[in-house]
Amino acid sequence: MDSVGPQRKRLNLRRLKSEATVKVLDSYKEKQEGDRVTMGDKVVRLKRELKYQGTILKIYEDTVLANGHEAHWDFIHHDGAAAVVPVTDDGKILMVRQYRNALNRETLEIPAGKLDAPDEPKIECAYRELEEETGYRTEKLEYLMSLNTTVAFCDEAIDIFVARNLIPSHQHLDEDEYIEVEAWELKDLMQLIYDGKMTDAKTVAAISTYAIKYGAMV
C-alpha cells in the first residue's frame, strides 16, 4: 500500500520542478570578469574594441563566442539620460516638439536629456532638463519608471520622473536647439499612441505608465 498520498506527491513534484527551474536559471546568470563576460555556456565576450567616439556615443565592436561560434557584434555605449512627465495644475501634460535628425522630422516627446557626466544622478539631470526645455521648474520630482531604450545593441538607460506644482521660469536651450512647448490632454496623447502616431519609445512608455499608475487610463 502506498503511504504517500496524492496531494503529497503533487507537492513533491512541484518542489522538484521548482528546483529544476532554479538550476536552469542559475546556469544562465551573467558573470563579469574584466573584459571577458560569460552568460552560462551560451555567450562569451572575448574582446571589445572602440571603433568610433562621437559627442554622445561610443561605438564598439565586440568579439564573442556564441553557441561555440565566433561572431562580431556592434555595441553602442551611452552615458544615460533622464526624462520628465510635467503635469500642469489642470492635469495636462507639457510636451516638447523638436526636430530629430535621425528621423528627418519633428517629434512630440516628453522633456529629456543626457547626463552631463556618467556619474551625474539622473534626478539632477531631470530637474535641469525640465527647466531648460519647458521653461518650468519644480521643487519635487516623483520617480515614475526606468527603461533601456534599445536593448539589442545599446546600453542607454533612462530614469523618468513626474513633475507637479510647476513654477514658471525660462527655457535655456542650446544654440542649435529649437523646441516648442505644448500642453496636451492625456487622452489625446494616448490616442496618438493607439494610432501609431507617437513612436518615441521613452515617451510612449512614460505616458502609458503614468496613465496606469495614477489611474488615468483612457
Buried (B, 14 or more C-beta within 10 A) or exposed (E): EEEEEEEEEEEEEEEEEEEEEEEEEEEEEEEEEEEEBBBBEEBBBEEBEEEEEEEEBBBBBBBBBEEEEEEEBEBBBBBBBBBBBBBBEEEBBBBBEBEEEEEEEEBBBBBBBBBEEEEBEBBEBBBBBBBBBBBBBBEEBBEBBEBBBEEEEBBBBBBBBBBBEBEEBEBEEEEEEEBEBEEBEBEEBBEBBEEEEBEBBBBBBBBBBBBEEBEEEE
